């Protein structure tokens, strides 16, 4: 499988799991990945022997109909696109001047099915945003301690009778994460190995009962402009 296949199939799986929605016409979510990948590859610049700088701020222009459909997926789509842009950049050895920012914009001059991407290299502060992907749903970690379990008193409640009421906790200090099993009945695994307490690198998989939890850290732009852009998307109130 080539890089493009891997990149696109990654989003296809994410979209199918997270959004459970298929569009029969116009732009497909996976096409956004292809367009962003091309923009990265086309505009990456060698600035030193060991440094290839790629754009980190993207405006994806769509027809009104396509923009409405893509925006209906909410901020989770932007999170997925950001994560996959980071992964592609890492695979290619690209570096960013700041956090990644992706915004969808309506363009009355575009026909349905057409995508245009504008990009820039923008130096700025990076906001490290930790998330947990559980059963096709993305949960942002917004506190230093997040408990996952089947009980209603857990911070994230999972419908799985094989896990404890308070099964694991995720600790986050702003840069680094840790996973701790909370004395659960059936135990926990980290990347296929039993775990009671361990550091939690990005893209790690925590298994509890029949539930698979993927931990990721997104490097997003911390600029006010990015916050304003994200607020344009429906459902961005969580």
Order of alpha helices (4+ residues) and beta strands (2+ residues): alpha-alpha-beta-beta-beta-alpha-alpha-beta-beta-beta-beta-beta-beta-beta-beta-beta-beta-beta-beta-beta-beta-alpha
